[in-house]
Amino acid sequence: MTKIFKAYAPASAANLSVGFDLLGAALKPIDGSILGDEIVISEAANEGCCVDVVGRFAHKLPDDPKKNIVYDAYLMYKEALENKGRKVKDLHMELSKNLPVCSGLGSSAASVVAAVVALDAIHDNVLGKDGCLELMGRLEGKISGSIHYDNVAPCYFGGLQLIIQENGIISTTIPDFDNWYWVSCFPGIKVSTNEARKILPKEYSRADIITFGRRIATFVHACHINDDKLAASCLIDVIAEPYRERLIPGFKEAREHGANFGALATGISGSGSSIFSIYTDLEKANEMKEYLERNFIDNEDGFCHVCKIDRRGAFAKEI
């Protein structure tokens, strides 16, 4: 009997103000809503891989399935298996595209991670976690122009991830705060990652570099000693947000409203256009959600969720 697997990969918020390219968190709505991409994979009679796309944001992707990152994942996975002397199966993959593209929620990472997790599941986990993560990084690099793990790692492993990339270690999970509610809001407009990178300066002052290093070191330390107030005080960006905020209408006002409303921090999720605002009070988190739905969301594509950190990350199950 042919096996069928369903893989899920959650949304993620990268950078988190204090950790440009070095921090990322997987997100899970507290109301049980799906905030991530899904893939159903099965063996097929066709030769190669057939990819179909469904879901709320399917129409935002290329019509040609061979231009989909999921198909690229199949090709890279096929090459990886051949390098191990194995043959890839003929497959059908259906992507449920639930995350908007260019949203700052790790949309491409979710598709990549779900695809690789599904592919490895149906091939009896040949690559394993390290092999899958390396492949995911290469696929993300194909999209953005360079390899960044700050969305891929939290999407794959779950939790709050610190990107290391030293001594053979790509990423490690650091403690997060269970009392934090993350209000995550996508306004419905796109911000290209490449454009968001082009807007950044080519050089930074020594003072900014020292401030960046001091704050991320303190943030990681605060996570390990469970000092949420110290951690929250470090969620200030000197690297990207001062330049990227002009790309996101209403962000300044949302941050000011959050500050006046008791937010621990409000920042840009990834390169935008989504933002996050953190609270310890669920009632205030819900009121911030209502404010953003009224004043920050621009069109029908936008949405807002109150989330916790998704500590499970991506997974596949046989169906």
Secondary structure, DSSP 8 states (H G I E B T S, - for coil): ---EEEEEEE-EEESTTT-TTTEEEEEEETT----EEEEEEEE-SSSSEEEEEESTTGGGS-SSGGGSHHHHHHHHHHHHHHHTT-----EEEEEE--S-TTSSS-HHHHHHHHHHHHHHHHTTSSSHHHHHHHHHHHHHHHHHSS---TTHHHHHH-SEEEEEEETTEEEEEE---TT-EEEEEE-S----HHHHHHTS-S---HHHHHHHHHHHHHHHHHHHTT-HHHHHHT---SSSHHHHGGGSTTHHHHHHHHHHTT-SEEEESTTSS-EEEEES-HHHHHHHHHHHHHHT--STT-EEEEEEE-SS--EEEE-
